[in-house]
Amino acid sequence: MYAWIWRKLPFGLAGKLAGSLLLATAVVALLWYVVFPWAEPLLPFDDVQVTQDSGVPGGDGGVGTDAPPGMDDHDLPYDITTNNPPSSPGR
């Protein structure tokens, strides 16, 4: 198909390159302004619902029930300062 289009484009190599660029631009514009807006309502990308573990939107789902005493949901249950590698003497 592409070879047929290339053979049918007029005006030598320069015309064929310009014609190819024009055809590619026309196809992209047709997709961008006609096909994609038509197909967008048919696609499920906007059908998003965030739920917790309980499956109820906005429900707490039991979050924070397994935290140790004295800790809230945002505290880390381990010490992050001991996980750092020792710095090399050259730095």
C-alpha positions as CSV (number, residue, x, y, z in Angstrom):
1,M,0.0,0.0,0.0
2,Y,2.8,2.5,0.9
3,A,4.7,1.7,-2.2
4,W,1.6,2.3,-4.3
5,I,1.1,5.7,-2.6
6,W,4.8,6.5,-3.1
7,R,4.5,5.7,-6.8
8,K,1.4,7.8,-7.3
9,L,2.8,11.0,-5.6
10,P,3.9,13.4,-8.3
11,F,6.9,15.8,-8.8
12,G,10.0,13.7,-8.1
13,L,11.6,13.1,-4.7
14,A,10.9,16.6,-3.3
15,G,7.3,16.3,-4.2
16,K,7.0,12.8,-2.9
17,L,8.5,13.9,0.5
18,A,6.2,16.9,0.7
19,G,3.2,14.9,-0.4
20,S,4.0,12.2,2.2
21,L,4.3,14.8,4.9
22,L,1.0,16.4,3.8
23,L,-0.8,13.0,3.8
24,A,0.6,12.1,7.2
25,T,-0.5,15.5,8.6
26,A,-4.0,15.0,7.2
27,V,-4.4,11.6,8.7
28,V,-3.2,12.8,12.1
29,A,-5.6,15.8,11.9
30,L,-8.5,13.5,10.9
31,L,-7.8,11.2,13.8
32,W,-7.3,14.0,16.3
33,Y,-10.3,16.2,15.4
34,V,-12.8,13.6,14.1
35,V,-12.2,10.0,15.1
36,F,-10.9,10.4,18.7
37,P,-13.7,12.9,19.8
38,W,-16.3,10.5,18.3
39,A,-14.8,7.5,20.1
40,E,-14.1,9.1,23.4
41,P,-17.6,8.7,25.0
42,L,-17.4,5.0,24.0
43,L,-14.2,4.4,26.0
44,P,-14.1,3.6,29.7
45,F,-11.3,6.0,30.7
46,D,-13.5,8.5,32.5
47,D,-15.4,5.8,34.4
48,V,-13.2,5.8,37.5
49,Q,-14.3,5.1,41.1
50,V,-11.9,5.0,44.0
51,T,-12.8,2.6,46.8
52,Q,-11.2,1.3,49.9
53,D,-10.8,-2.4,50.9
54,S,-14.4,-2.6,52.0
55,G,-15.6,-1.8,48.5
56,V,-17.7,1.1,49.7
57,P,-16.7,4.4,48.1
58,G,-15.4,6.7,50.8
59,G,-15.5,4.0,53.5
60,D,-12.6,3.5,55.7
61,G,-12.3,-0.2,55.0
62,G,-10.7,-0.8,58.3
63,V,-7.6,1.3,57.6
64,G,-5.5,1.8,60.6
65,T,-6.9,-1.0,62.7
66,D,-3.6,-3.0,62.6
67,A,-1.3,-0.1,63.6
68,P,0.7,-0.7,66.8
69,P,-0.3,1.3,69.9
70,G,1.0,4.8,69.9
71,M,1.2,5.0,66.1
72,D,-1.2,6.6,63.6
73,D,-1.7,5.6,59.9
74,H,1.2,7.8,58.7
75,D,4.0,6.6,61.0
76,L,6.4,4.1,59.7
77,P,6.7,0.9,61.7
78,Y,10.5,0.8,61.3
79,D,13.5,3.1,61.7
80,I,14.5,4.6,58.3
81,T,17.8,5.9,59.5
82,T,19.3,2.5,59.8
83,N,18.5,1.6,56.2
84,N,20.9,4.2,54.8
85,P,24.2,2.8,53.4
86,P,27.3,4.1,55.0
87,S,28.9,7.0,53.1
88,S,32.2,6.4,51.4
89,P,35.2,8.3,52.7
90,G,35.8,9.9,49.3
91,R,32.5,11.8,49.3
